[in-house]
Amino acid sequence: MRLRRTLARVILRLMRWRTKGELPESAILVGAPHTSNWDWVLTLLLAWDYGVTIRLLVKDSLFKGPLAPLLRATGAVSLDRAAPRATIDALLAEQASSSTFLLGLAAEGTRSRGEYWKSGFYRLSQQTGLPITLAFLDAPSRTVGWGPTFHPSGDVRADMDRVREFYAPITGIRPEGFTPPRLREEDGAA
C-alpha cells in the first residue's frame, strides 16, 4: 500500500495533477465528469494516493481482453449492464460484511454525452444506507478528488440540484462528452 501511495504521488506530480478532498470509510462514489479513458487512470492514482481500494464498476466488455487482469488487480468489478443484479447482490453482501467499503461508478454510464445519468448510485445509497460521495476530475485545474458526501433525502430533484451545483464549475478532459447531472426519475419517466 505504501509503495502504491508513493508511486501515485510521483506520477501525479509528473503529470502536474493534484488530489484534494476528504473521503469517508464507506460510501457510494460517483465519478464525474467521465469523458475520457484517462478518468480511470486518474481515479486509480487518487485512490492509491489516499491509500484506499475502490470497487469500481466497469462494463464487462473490458474484462474480455488483456486489460482484464489489470482491472481485477486494481479492484475493478465486471458489470453486465444487461443483467447487473448478480454483481450488485455480491457487492452488497461484501459491503454488509465489511467496515470499510467504497463502491465507485461513473453515473454518466459512458464517455459520450447522453441525456440522463444512470440512477444506480442513488438507489444503492438508499438501499445500503451508505452516503454518496461526489468524486471529480477537473481538467483546467488539473485536480482529481473527493467532493461533498451526503445521504440522499429521498427528494430526487433536490438531491440532484445539489449534485448539479457541485459539478457546475467542473470540466472534464473532453468537455463535449459530459452528460449534465439529471436522472430520468426527475422527469417522472422512470
N, C-alpha and C positions, 0 to 999 in steps of 0.2 A: 504494500500500500504506500509506503514511504517513497519507494522508487517511482511509482506512478505519479505521485504528487510532484516530485522533483522534475520528472520528465515533462509533465503537463505545464509546469511553470516555465521551464526553459523554452518549450515550443511556443507557448502563448507569448512570451517575451519576444522571441524571434519573429513571430508573426505580427507583433505590435498590437496584440489584443490583451484586454484585461478582464478580470472577473469581478463580480460585485454582488452583494446581497447576503441575506441570511436564509438558511434552509431548515425547515423543521425535520425531526427524525423520521416522520412518516407523512406522506402526502400523495395526492394525485398531482403530477406535474404536467402543466400544459405548456408546450413549447411553441412559440411563435415569434416572429413570422417564420414559416417553413417554406423557403423559396429556393433552396439550393442543397446539393449534397454535402456542402461544407457545414451545414447545420449540424449534421450528425457528428462530424469531427470536433467541432467546437463544443457541442454538448458533452461529448465524451471527455474532452480536456477540462471542461468546467467541473464535471463530476470528480475526476481524478484530483483536480486542484483542491476540492473540498473534502477529499478522502471518502467519497461515497460511491456506491454502485446503484445505478438506476436500472430498473427493469423496464427497458424501453420497448414498446410495442412497435414492431416493424413488419411490413407486409411480407407474407410468406414467400412471394416470388424471389425475394432477395436471398433466401436461405437455400436456393437450389444450385448455386454456383460456388466458385472459390471463395466468396465473401462469407459464406455460412459459418465456418469455424471461428473467424474473427468476430462476427456478430455475437455468436454464443458466448465466446470468451469475455466479451465486454458487457454481458448482462442483457443483451437484446433477446426478445421473445418473439417467435414467429406467430403472426396473426393471419389466419384465413379470414379475409374480410367477408366472404360469403357465409361463413359459419363460425363466428367468433366465440360462441358460448363456451365451448370446452376450454379454450385458452383462458377466458375470463374467469371461469369457475376455478381452474387450477391456480390462477394468480390470487384469487380471493381466499382460497384455502391457505396459500403461502402467507398472505397478509395476516390472516387470523392467528397464525402460529408464530408470528414474529413481532418483536418490539420495535423494530425499525423496518419501514417498507416505503420505497419510493418508486412509484409507477409513472413512467413518462410516456406521453403521447403527443403527437402533432395533431391538434384538433382540426386543422385545415384539411388533413387527410391526403394532401397532395402538394407538390411544389408548384403547381399551376393555379392560377386564380380560379376560384369557384364562387358559388352563390352563398353557400352556408358552411359553417363549421360542423363537424361531427359532434353530437351531444354526449357521447360515451363518457367523457371526463366528468360531466355534470351528474349523470346517472350513477356512475361508480362512486363518486364522492357521497352522494345521498345514501347509496346502498351500504357503504362501508363506514360512514361517519368520518372518513379521512378528510382533512381540509384540501382545498385546491390551492396550489402554488403556481403563480404565473411566472414561467421562465421566459427569458427573452434573449434575442440576439440583435444588437443594433449595429449595423454596418458602419454608419457615419462616425460614430464614437468609438468603434471597434471594441465594444463591450458585450460580454455574454454573462448572464447572471440570473439571479432569482429575484423576482418582484414580490408583490404582496401575497400573503397567504390568508385565505378566508374560508369560512364554512358557508355553503350555499344556503340562502334564506328560504328557498322554495319559490320565490318570486323570480322566475327565469329572466324576465325583462330587466328587472332591477339589478340582478346579479350580472347579466351581460352588459348592462350600462357601465358597471364597474370595470369589467374586462375591457370594454371598448375605450374607456377613459385611460386605462393603463397603457394599452397598446397604441393609442393615437400618435404619440410622438416617436414611435419606434419604427425603424426602417430595416427591412431585411437586405440580404445580399443582392437579390433580384427583386426590387420593389414592385415591379409589374406583376409578379406572381403571387402577391399577398392577397389572401381572401379576408376581407374585413370580418371581425368577430360578430357573427349572427347565427342563431340557431333556428331551425325550422319551427321549433316549439314556440318561438316568439310570435310567429305568424298564425299559430293555431293549425299549422299544416304538418302535424307530426308524421 
